[in-house]
Structure formats: C-alpha cells, structure tokens
Amino acid sequence: MNRYALFAGDRYYPSGGWEDYRGSFKTADEAMAEVTLVEFTWAHVVDLQFGIMVAYCDSGEEIGRWTLGPVF
C-alpha cells in the first residue's frame, strides 16, 4: 500500500469507511488527480504514515479545488 489514501463519495449516499476507499497513491498529488477523473461530491486524502488528512474538497467548492492541510 502506498503512503496516501483517497476516500471519496456522494454526500447524500456515502458508503462509509472503507466502502468510500478509492485507492492508495505514492503522492498526495496523484490522489488528488484521481478525483478529477470521476464524479464525487466530496474527497479526502489521508497521509497513512502520520494518520492525518492532508487535503479535502467537497461539493461546496469546485471539484478539483482542494483545501490543503494538515487537517485535524
């Protein structure tokens, strides 16, 4: 498993937990780029080494416009 995990889904019908897991990536940038390929209303990128969310976006913002962290 790579260092960064991507969780993403639909705000109205979230699957929850691992069901929203979309994959692991070597860099946070790779994970964020994956979201532009599919339609989601929210997404979180988690640094698995430190256990913190490092970026997120949601439907209140233009998809692909990320808030960078760390986010606690």
PDB file of N, CA, C and O in Angstrom:
ATOM      1  N   MET A   1       0.850  -1.176   0.000  1.00  0.00           N
ATOM      2  CA  MET A   1       0.000   0.000   0.000  1.00  0.00           C
ATOM      3  C   MET A   1       0.895   1.238   0.000  1.00  0.00           C
ATOM      4  O   MET A   1       1.918   1.285   0.683  1.00  0.00           O
ATOM      5  N   ASN A   2       0.493   2.219  -0.767  1.00  0.00           N
ATOM      6  CA  ASN A   2       1.244   3.470  -0.853  1.00  0.00           C
ATOM      7  C   ASN A   2       0.929   4.373   0.338  1.00  0.00           C
ATOM      8  O   ASN A   2       0.072   4.052   1.161  1.00  0.00           O
ATOM      9  N   ARG A   3       1.624   5.493   0.419  1.00  0.00           N
ATOM     10  CA  ARG A   3       1.528   6.374   1.581  1.00  0.00           C
ATOM     11  C   ARG A   3       0.210   7.137   1.674  1.00  0.00           C
ATOM     12  O   ARG A   3      -0.260   7.390   2.784  1.00  0.00           O
ATOM     13  N   TYR A   4      -0.406   7.513   0.550  1.00  0.00           N
ATOM     14  CA  TYR A   4      -1.595   8.365   0.574  1.00  0.00           C
ATOM     15  C   TYR A   4      -2.836   7.586   0.142  1.00  0.00           C
ATOM     16  O   TYR A   4      -2.828   6.914  -0.889  1.00  0.00           O
ATOM     17  N   ALA A   5      -3.889   7.681   0.930  1.00  0.00           N
ATOM     18  CA  ALA A   5      -5.153   7.010   0.612  1.00  0.00           C
ATOM     19  C   ALA A   5      -6.177   8.049   0.195  1.00  0.00           C
ATOM     20  O   ALA A   5      -6.235   9.148   0.746  1.00  0.00           O
ATOM     21  N   LEU A   6      -6.981   7.681  -0.786  1.00  0.00           N
ATOM     22  CA  LEU A   6      -8.059   8.545  -1.262  1.00  0.00           C
ATOM     23  C   LEU A   6      -9.394   7.932  -0.863  1.00  0.00           C
ATOM     24  O   LEU A   6      -9.672   6.769  -1.152  1.00  0.00           O
ATOM     25  N   PHE A   7     -10.214   8.737  -0.192  1.00  0.00           N
ATOM     26  CA  PHE A   7     -11.590   8.375   0.125  1.00  0.00           C
ATOM     27  C   PHE A   7     -12.476   9.391  -0.580  1.00  0.00           C
ATOM     28  O   PHE A   7     -12.217  10.592  -0.502  1.00  0.00           O
ATOM     29  N   ALA A   8     -13.509   8.933  -1.262  1.00  0.00           N
ATOM     30  CA  ALA A   8     -14.381   9.851  -1.990  1.00  0.00           C
ATOM     31  C   ALA A   8     -15.751   9.221  -2.148  1.00  0.00           C
ATOM     32  O   ALA A   8     -15.899   7.999  -2.126  1.00  0.00           O
ATOM     33  N   GLY A   9     -16.753  10.077  -2.308  1.00  0.00           N
ATOM     34  CA  GLY A   9     -18.092   9.546  -2.486  1.00  0.00           C
ATOM     35  C   GLY A   9     -19.125  10.621  -2.721  1.00  0.00           C
ATOM     36  O   GLY A   9     -18.809  11.772  -3.022  1.00  0.00           O
ATOM     37  N   ASP A  10     -20.360  10.211  -2.576  1.00  0.00           N
ATOM     38  CA  ASP A  10     -21.510  11.077  -2.749  1.00  0.00           C
ATOM     39  C   ASP A  10     -22.005  11.516  -1.378  1.00  0.00           C
ATOM     40  O   ASP A  10     -22.248  10.676  -0.511  1.00  0.00           O
ATOM     41  N   ARG A  11     -22.155  12.791  -1.174  1.00  0.00           N
ATOM     42  CA  ARG A  11     -22.560  13.336   0.119  1.00  0.00           C
ATOM     43  C   ARG A  11     -23.894  12.744   0.590  1.00  0.00           C
ATOM     44  O   ARG A  11     -24.071  12.500   1.783  1.00  0.00           O
ATOM     45  N   TYR A  12     -24.808  12.518  -0.313  1.00  0.00           N
ATOM     46  CA  TYR A  12     -26.138  12.046   0.067  1.00  0.00           C
ATOM     47  C   TYR A  12     -26.202  10.546   0.299  1.00  0.00           C
ATOM     48  O   TYR A  12     -27.073  10.073   1.029  1.00  0.00           O
ATOM     49  N   TYR A  13     -25.296   9.789  -0.309  1.00  0.00           N
ATOM     50  CA  TYR A  13     -25.300   8.336  -0.160  1.00  0.00           C
ATOM     51  C   TYR A  13     -23.902   7.805   0.124  1.00  0.00           C
ATOM     52  O   TYR A  13     -23.404   6.960  -0.620  1.00  0.00           O
ATOM     53  N   PRO A  14     -23.253   8.289   1.196  1.00  0.00           N
ATOM     54  CA  PRO A  14     -21.912   7.780   1.483  1.00  0.00           C
ATOM     55  C   PRO A  14     -21.976   6.302   1.861  1.00  0.00           C
ATOM     56  O   PRO A  14     -22.898   5.861   2.548  1.00  0.00           O
ATOM     57  N   SER A  15     -21.002   5.566   1.410  1.00  0.00           N
ATOM     58  CA  SER A  15     -20.944   4.145   1.752  1.00  0.00           C
ATOM     59  C   SER A  15     -20.422   3.962   3.167  1.00  0.00           C
ATOM     60  O   SER A  15     -20.842   3.051   3.881  1.00  0.00           O
ATOM     61  N   GLY A  16     -19.500   4.835   3.568  1.00  0.00           N
ATOM     62  CA  GLY A  16     -18.944   4.782   4.918  1.00  0.00           C
ATOM     63  C   GLY A  16     -17.648   4.000   4.988  1.00  0.00           C
ATOM     64  O   GLY A  16     -17.515   2.920   4.412  1.00  0.00           O
ATOM     65  N   GLY A  17     -16.691   4.576   5.714  1.00  0.00           N
ATOM     66  CA  GLY A  17     -15.423   3.890   5.974  1.00  0.00           C
ATOM     67  C   GLY A  17     -14.727   3.381   4.727  1.00  0.00           C
ATOM     68  O   GLY A  17     -14.566   4.107   3.746  1.00  0.00           O
ATOM     69  N   TRP A  18     -14.315   2.116   4.780  1.00  0.00           N
ATOM     70  CA  TRP A  18     -13.567   1.527   3.681  1.00  0.00           C
ATOM     71  C   TRP A  18     -14.369   1.433   2.398  1.00  0.00           C
ATOM     72  O   TRP A  18     -13.787   1.303   1.321  1.00  0.00           O
ATOM     73  N   GLU A  19     -15.687   1.494   2.485  1.00  0.00           N
ATOM     74  CA  GLU A  19     -16.504   1.455   1.271  1.00  0.00           C
ATOM     75  C   GLU A  19     -16.308   2.708   0.420  1.00  0.00           C
ATOM     76  O   GLU A  19     -16.608   2.700  -0.774  1.00  0.00           O
ATOM     77  N   ASP A  20     -15.803   3.790   1.029  1.00  0.00           N
ATOM     78  CA  ASP A  20     -15.507   5.022   0.295  1.00  0.00           C
ATOM     79  C   ASP A  20     -14.038   5.095  -0.139  1.00  0.00           C
ATOM     80  O   ASP A  20     -13.615   6.084  -0.738  1.00  0.00           O
ATOM     81  N   TYR A  21     -13.270   4.058   0.160  1.00  0.00           N
ATOM     82  CA  TYR A  21     -11.851   3.996  -0.217  1.00  0.00           C
ATOM     83  C   TYR A  21     -11.742   3.838  -1.722  1.00  0.00           C
ATOM     84  O   TYR A  21     -12.373   2.958  -2.308  1.00  0.00           O
ATOM     85  N   ARG A  22     -10.935   4.699  -2.354  1.00  0.00           N
ATOM     86  CA  ARG A  22     -10.769   4.667  -3.813  1.00  0.00           C
ATOM     87  C   ARG A  22      -9.393   4.228  -4.265  1.00  0.00           C
ATOM     88  O   ARG A  22      -9.178   4.016  -5.458  1.00  0.00           O
ATOM     89  N   GLY A  23      -8.446   4.085  -3.332  1.00  0.00           N
ATOM     90  CA  GLY A  23      -7.125   3.612  -3.716  1.00  0.00           C
ATOM     91  C   GLY A  23      -6.022   4.293  -2.931  1.00  0.00           C
ATOM     92  O   GLY A  23      -6.255   5.245  -2.187  1.00  0.00           O
ATOM     93  N   SER A  24      -4.807   3.777  -3.117  1.00  0.00           N
ATOM     94  CA  SER A  24      -3.642   4.386  -2.473  1.00  0.00           C
ATOM     95  C   SER A  24      -2.677   4.862  -3.555  1.00  0.00           C
ATOM     96  O   SER A  24      -2.618   4.307  -4.652  1.00  0.00           O
ATOM     97  N   PHE A  25      -1.930   5.900  -3.216  1.00  0.00           N
ATOM     98  CA  PHE A  25      -1.081   6.586  -4.190  1.00  0.00           C
ATOM     99  C   PHE A  25       0.253   6.939  -3.563  1.00  0.00           C
ATOM    100  O   PHE A  25       0.348   7.108  -2.347  1.00  0.00           O
ATOM    101  N   LYS A  26       1.280   7.050  -4.385  1.00  0.00           N
ATOM    102  CA  LYS A  26       2.612   7.402  -3.887  1.00  0.00           C
ATOM    103  C   LYS A  26       2.677   8.828  -3.386  1.00  0.00           C
ATOM    104  O   LYS A  26       3.399   9.116  -2.432  1.00  0.00           O
ATOM    105  N   THR A  27       1.927   9.734  -4.022  1.00  0.00           N
ATOM    106  CA  THR A  27       1.941  11.143  -3.610  1.00  0.00           C
ATOM    107  C   THR A  27       0.510  11.650  -3.435  1.00  0.00           C
ATOM    108  O   THR A  27      -0.436  11.096  -3.995  1.00  0.00           O
ATOM    109  N   ALA A  28       0.377  12.709  -2.649  1.00  0.00           N
ATOM    110  CA  ALA A  28      -0.927  13.340  -2.459  1.00  0.00           C
ATOM    111  C   ALA A  28      -1.426  13.916  -3.790  1.00  0.00           C
ATOM    112  O   ALA A  28      -2.624  13.880  -4.073  1.00  0.00           O
ATOM    113  N   ASP A  29      -0.519  14.438  -4.595  1.00  0.00           N
ATOM    114  CA  ASP A  29      -0.906  14.996  -5.895  1.00  0.00           C
ATOM    115  C   ASP A  29      -1.530  13.936  -6.804  1.00  0.00           C
ATOM    116  O   ASP A  29      -2.495  14.220  -7.513  1.00  0.00           O
ATOM    117  N   GLU A  30      -0.984  12.715  -6.787  1.00  0.00           N
ATOM    118  CA  GLU A  30      -1.558  11.634  -7.585  1.00  0.00           C
ATOM    119  C   GLU A  30      -2.978  11.313  -7.118  1.00  0.00           C
ATOM    120  O   GLU A  30      -3.871  11.093  -7.936  1.00  0.00           O
ATOM    121  N   ALA A  31      -3.179  11.289  -5.807  1.00  0.00           N
ATOM    122  CA  ALA A  31      -4.504  11.009  -5.258  1.00  0.00           C
ATOM    123  C   ALA A  31      -5.491  12.102  -5.644  1.00  0.00           C
ATOM    124  O   ALA A  31      -6.623  11.807  -6.026  1.00  0.00           O
ATOM    125  N   MET A  32      -5.073  13.359  -5.550  1.00  0.00           N
ATOM    126  CA  MET A  32      -5.953  14.470  -5.902  1.00  0.00           C
ATOM    127  C   MET A  32      -6.290  14.452  -7.395  1.00  0.00           C
ATOM    128  O   MET A  32      -7.409  14.796  -7.776  1.00  0.00           O
ATOM    129  N   ALA A  33      -5.346  14.061  -8.234  1.00  0.00           N
ATOM    130  CA  ALA A  33      -5.585  13.995  -9.679  1.00  0.00           C
ATOM    131  C   ALA A  33      -6.630  12.936 -10.018  1.00  0.00           C
ATOM    132  O   ALA A  33      -7.373  13.095 -10.987  1.00  0.00           O
ATOM    133  N   GLU A  34      -6.699  11.877  -9.250  1.00  0.00           N
ATOM    134  CA  GLU A  34      -7.668  10.808  -9.494  1.00  0.00           C
ATOM    135  C   GLU A  34      -9.102  11.312  -9.372  1.00  0.00           C
ATOM    136  O   GLU A  34      -9.985  10.826 -10.080  1.00  0.00           O
ATOM    137  N   VAL A  35      -9.348  12.264  -8.499  1.00  0.00           N
ATOM    138  CA  VAL A  35     -10.698  12.775  -8.279  1.00  0.00           C
ATOM    139  C   VAL A  35     -11.224  13.503  -9.511  1.00  0.00           C
ATOM    140  O   VAL A  35     -12.431  13.492  -9.751  1.00  0.00           O
ATOM    141  N   THR A  36     -10.376  14.121 -10.283  1.00  0.00           N
ATOM    142  CA  THR A  36     -10.837  14.825 -11.470  1.00  0.00           C
ATOM    143  C   THR A  36     -11.312  13.863 -12.552  1.00  0.00           C
ATOM    144  O   THR A  36     -11.957  14.282 -13.512  1.00  0.00           O
ATOM    145  N   LEU A  37     -10.998  12.577 -12.405  1.00  0.00           N
ATOM    146  CA  LEU A  37     -11.366  11.595 -13.414  1.00  0.00           C
ATOM    147  C   LEU A  37     -12.791  11.069 -13.235  1.00  0.00           C
ATOM    148  O   LEU A  37     -13.366  10.512 -14.170  1.00  0.00           O
ATOM    149  N   VAL A  38     -13.354  11.238 -12.061  1.00  0.00           N
ATOM    150  CA  VAL A  38     -14.686  10.694 -11.758  1.00  0.00           C
ATOM    151  C   VAL A  38     -15.505  11.726 -11.013  1.00  0.00           C
ATOM    152  O   VAL A  38     -14.962  12.700 -10.492  1.00  0.00           O
ATOM    153  N   GLU A  39     -16.804  11.517 -10.961  1.00  0.00           N
ATOM    154  CA  GLU A  39     -17.709  12.457 -10.287  1.00  0.00           C
ATOM    155  C   GLU A  39     -17.918  12.057  -8.834  1.00  0.00           C
ATOM    156  O   GLU A  39     -18.465  10.991  -8.552  1.00  0.00           O
ATOM    157  N   PHE A  40     -17.487  12.905  -7.916  1.00  0.00           N
ATOM    158  CA  PHE A  40     -17.731  12.737  -6.490  1.00  0.00           C
ATOM    159  C   PHE A  40     -18.168  14.083  -5.937  1.00  0.00           C
ATOM    160  O   PHE A  40     -17.848  15.127  -6.505  1.00  0.00           O
ATOM    161  N   THR A  41     -18.896  14.058  -4.835  1.00  0.00           N
ATOM    162  CA  THR A  41     -19.272  15.326  -4.206  1.00  0.00           C
ATOM    163  C   THR A  41     -18.352  15.677  -3.045  1.00  0.00           C
ATOM    164  O   THR A  41     -18.402  16.796  -2.535  1.00  0.00           O
ATOM    165  N   TRP A  42     -17.517  14.742  -2.624  1.00  0.00           N
ATOM    166  CA  TRP A  42     -16.503  15.037  -1.603  1.00  0.00           C
ATOM    167  C   TRP A  42     -15.337  14.065  -1.777  1.00  0.00           C
ATOM    168  O   TRP A  42     -15.485  12.986  -2.350  1.00  0.00           O
ATOM    169  N   ALA A  43     -14.173  14.476  -1.266  1.00  0.00           N
ATOM    170  CA  ALA A  43     -12.994  13.615  -1.303  1.00  0.00           C
ATOM    171  C   ALA A  43     -12.027  14.024  -0.200  1.00  0.00           C
ATOM    172  O   ALA A  43     -11.893  15.208   0.110  1.00  0.00           O
ATOM    173  N   HIS A  44     -11.356  13.044   0.388  1.00  0.00           N
ATOM    174  CA  HIS A  44     -10.333  13.266   1.412  1.00  0.00           C
ATOM    175  C   HIS A  44      -9.080  12.507   1.016  1.00  0.00           C
ATOM    176  O   HIS A  44      -9.163  11.369   0.554  1.00  0.00           O
ATOM    177  N   VAL A  45      -7.923  13.126   1.192  1.00  0.00           N
ATOM    178  CA  VAL A  45      -6.639  12.451   1.006  1.00  0.00           C
ATOM    179  C   VAL A  45      -5.993  12.333   2.382  1.00  0.00           C
ATOM    180  O   VAL A  45      -5.823  13.324   3.091  1.00  0.00           O
ATOM    181  N   VAL A  46      -5.634  11.098   2.747  1.00  0.00           N
ATOM    182  CA  VAL A  46      -5.076  10.817   4.074  1.00  0.00           C
ATOM    183  C   VAL A  46      -3.636  10.352   3.933  1.00  0.00           C
ATOM    184  O   VAL A  46      -3.325   9.488   3.113  1.00  0.00           O
ATOM    185  N   ASP A  47      -2.751  10.943   4.753  1.00  0.00           N
ATOM    186  CA  ASP A  47      -1.359  10.506   4.841  1.00  0.00           C
ATOM    187  C   ASP A  47      -1.332   9.329   5.812  1.00  0.00           C
ATOM    188  O   ASP A  47      -1.512   9.519   7.015  1.00  0.00           O
ATOM    189  N   LEU A  48      -1.114   8.130   5.311  1.00  0.00           N
ATOM    190  CA  LEU A  48      -1.154   6.936   6.146  1.00  0.00           C
ATOM    191  C   LEU A  48       0.027   6.833   7.086  1.00  0.00           C
ATOM    192  O   LEU A  48      -0.065   6.161   8.114  1.00  0.00           O
ATOM    193  N   GLN A  49       1.141   7.486   6.760  1.00  0.00           N
ATOM    194  CA  GLN A  49       2.312   7.441   7.638  1.00  0.00           C
ATOM    195  C   GLN A  49       2.048   8.208   8.932  1.00  0.00           C
ATOM    196  O   GLN A  49       2.450   7.765  10.008  1.00  0.00           O
ATOM    197  N   PHE A  50       1.377   9.355   8.833  1.00  0.00           N
ATOM    198  CA  PHE A  50       1.132  10.191  10.001  1.00  0.00           C
ATOM    199  C   PHE A  50      -0.320  10.139  10.487  1.00  0.00           C
ATOM    200  O   PHE A  50      -0.633  10.689  11.543  1.00  0.00           O
ATOM    201  N   GLY A  51      -1.197   9.494   9.741  1.00  0.00           N
ATOM    202  CA  GLY A  51      -2.583   9.346  10.150  1.00  0.00           C
ATOM    203  C   GLY A  51      -3.377  10.637  10.159  1.00  0.00           C
ATOM    204  O   GLY A  51      -4.241  10.829  11.015  1.00  0.00           O
ATOM    205  N   ILE A  52      -3.091  11.538   9.201  1.00  0.00           N
ATOM    206  CA  ILE A  52      -3.813  12.811   9.137  1.00  0.00           C
ATOM    207  C   ILE A  52      -4.334  13.054   7.723  1.00  0.00           C
ATOM    208  O   ILE A  52      -3.753  12.592   6.741  1.00  0.00           O
ATOM    209  N   MET A  53      -5.439  13.788   7.643  1.00  0.00           N
ATOM    210  CA  MET A  53      -5.959  14.204   6.349  1.00  0.00           C
ATOM    211  C   MET A  53      -5.121  15.385   5.874  1.00  0.00           C
ATOM    212  O   MET A  53      -4.945  16.359   6.606  1.00  0.00           O
ATOM    213  N   VAL A  54      -4.609  15.301   4.658  1.00  0.00           N
ATOM    214  CA  VAL A  54      -3.744  16.358   4.140  1.00  0.00           C
ATOM    215  C   VAL A  54      -4.427  17.230   3.100  1.00  0.00           C
ATOM    216  O   VAL A  54      -3.907  18.285   2.738  1.00  0.00           O
ATOM    217  N   ALA A  55      -5.594  16.798   2.612  1.00  0.00           N
ATOM    218  CA  ALA A  55      -6.326  17.596   1.636  1.00  0.00           C
ATOM    219  C   ALA A  55      -7.767  17.115   1.584  1.00  0.00           C
ATOM    220  O   ALA A  55      -8.058  15.943   1.822  1.00  0.00           O
ATOM    221  N   TYR A  56      -8.667  18.050   1.265  1.00  0.00           N
ATOM    222  CA  TYR A  56     -10.059  17.659   1.052  1.00  0.00           C
ATOM    223  C   TYR A  56     -10.727  18.627   0.095  1.00  0.00           C
ATOM    224  O   TYR A  56     -10.277  19.759  -0.079  1.00  0.00           O
ATOM    225  N   CYS A  57     -11.802  18.171  -0.520  1.00  0.00           N
ATOM    226  CA  CYS A  57     -12.670  19.031  -1.318  1.00  0.00           C
ATOM    227  C   CYS A  57     -14.087  18.500  -1.164  1.00  0.00           C
ATOM    228  O   CYS A  57     -14.294  17.321  -0.875  1.00  0.00           O
ATOM    229  N   ASP A  58     -15.057  19.382  -1.360  1.00  0.00           N
ATOM    230  CA  ASP A  58     -16.445  18.948  -1.273  1.00  0.00           C
ATOM    231  C   ASP A  58     -17.298  19.710  -2.268  1.00  0.00           C
ATOM    232  O   ASP A  58     -16.814  20.604  -2.962  1.00  0.00           O
ATOM    233  N   SER A  59     -18.565  19.353  -2.333  1.00  0.00           N
ATOM    234  CA  SER A  59     -19.443  19.928  -3.354  1.00  0.00           C
ATOM    235  C   SER A  59     -19.683  21.412  -3.156  1.00  0.00           C
ATOM    236  O   SER A  59     -20.179  22.083  -4.062  1.00  0.00           O
ATOM    237  N   GLY A  60     -19.340  21.938  -1.987  1.00  0.00           N
ATOM    238  CA  GLY A  60     -19.449  23.372  -1.761  1.00  0.00           C
ATOM    239  C   GLY A  60     -18.386  24.144  -2.513  1.00  0.00           C
ATOM    240  O   GLY A  60     -18.458  25.367  -2.635  1.00  0.00           O
ATOM    241  N   GLU A  61     -17.410  23.428  -3.011  1.00  0.00           N
ATOM    242  CA  GLU A  61     -16.315  24.022  -3.781  1.00  0.00           C
ATOM    243  C   GLU A  61     -16.290  23.342  -5.149  1.00  0.00           C
ATOM    244  O   GLU A  61     -16.835  22.252  -5.321  1.00  0.00           O
ATOM    245  N   GLU A  62     -15.671  23.978  -6.090  1.00  0.00           N
ATOM    246  CA  GLU A  62     -15.496  23.365  -7.401  1.00  0.00           C
ATOM    247  C   GLU A  62     -14.627  22.124  -7.243  1.00  0.00           C
ATOM    248  O   GLU A  62     -13.548  22.196  -6.656  1.00  0.00           O
ATOM    249  N   ILE A  63     -15.094  20.967  -7.771  1.00  0.00           N
ATOM    250  CA  ILE A  63     -14.308  19.746  -7.645  1.00  0.00           C
ATOM    251  C   ILE A  63     -12.956  19.975  -8.312  1.00  0.00           C
ATOM    252  O   ILE A  63     -12.880  20.548  -9.399  1.00  0.00           O
ATOM    253  N   GLY A  64     -11.940  19.545  -7.684  1.00  0.00           N
ATOM    254  CA  GLY A  64     -10.595  19.822  -8.154  1.00  0.00           C
ATOM    255  C   GLY A  64      -9.973  21.003  -7.426  1.00  0.00           C
ATOM    256  O   GLY A  64      -8.767  21.228  -7.523  1.00  0.00           O
ATOM    257  N   ARG A  65     -10.800  21.768  -6.690  1.00  0.00           N
ATOM    258  CA  ARG A  65     -10.267  22.851  -5.857  1.00  0.00           C
ATOM    259  C   ARG A  65     -10.098  22.294  -4.447  1.00  0.00           C
ATOM    260  O   ARG A  65     -11.078  22.048  -3.744  1.00  0.00           O
ATOM    261  N   TRP A  66      -8.882  22.106  -4.055  1.00  0.00           N
ATOM    262  CA  TRP A  66      -8.567  21.421  -2.818  1.00  0.00           C
ATOM    263  C   TRP A  66      -8.202  22.372  -1.704  1.00  0.00           C
ATOM    264  O   TRP A  66      -7.577  23.405  -1.946  1.00  0.00           O
ATOM    265  N   THR A  67      -8.586  22.035  -0.486  1.00  0.00           N
ATOM    266  CA  THR A  67      -8.087  22.698   0.709  1.00  0.00           C
ATOM    267  C   THR A  67      -6.980  21.805   1.227  1.00  0.00           C
ATOM    268  O   THR A  67      -7.190  20.620   1.488  1.00  0.00           O
ATOM    269  N   LEU A  68      -5.795  22.384   1.374  1.00  0.00           N
ATOM    270  CA  LEU A  68      -4.642  21.592   1.790  1.00  0.00           C
ATOM    271  C   LEU A  68      -4.448  21.701   3.291  1.00  0.00           C
ATOM    272  O   LEU A  68      -4.835  22.696   3.903  1.00  0.00           O
ATOM    273  N   GLY A  69      -3.855  20.684   3.876  1.00  0.00           N
ATOM    274  CA  GLY A  69      -3.742  20.563   5.339  1.00  0.00           C
ATOM    275  C   GLY A  69      -2.330  20.699   5.819  1.00  0.00           C
ATOM    276  O   GLY A  69      -1.502  21.311   5.144  1.00  0.00           O
ATOM    277  N   PRO A  70      -2.033  20.145   6.970  1.00  0.00           N
ATOM    278  CA  PRO A  70      -2.814  19.080   7.575  1.00  0.00           C
ATOM    279  C   PRO A  70      -4.154  19.562   8.123  1.00  0.00           C
ATOM    280  O   PRO A  70      -4.288  20.692   8.593  1.00  0.00           O
ATOM    281  N   VAL A  71      -5.136  18.675   8.049  1.00  0.00           N
ATOM    282  CA  VAL A  71      -6.478  18.975   8.510  1.00  0.00           C
ATOM    283  C   VAL A  71      -6.774  18.059   9.693  1.00  0.00           C
ATOM    284  O   VAL A  71      -6.716  16.836   9.569  1.00  0.00           O
ATOM    285  N   PHE A  72      -7.089  18.654  10.833  1.00  0.00           N
ATOM    286  CA  PHE A  72      -7.365  17.860  12.034  1.00  0.00           C
ATOM    287  C   PHE A  72      -8.823  17.863  12.359  1.00  0.00           C
ATOM    288  O   PHE A  72      -9.239  17.245  13.339  1.00  0.00           O
TER     289      PHE A  72
END
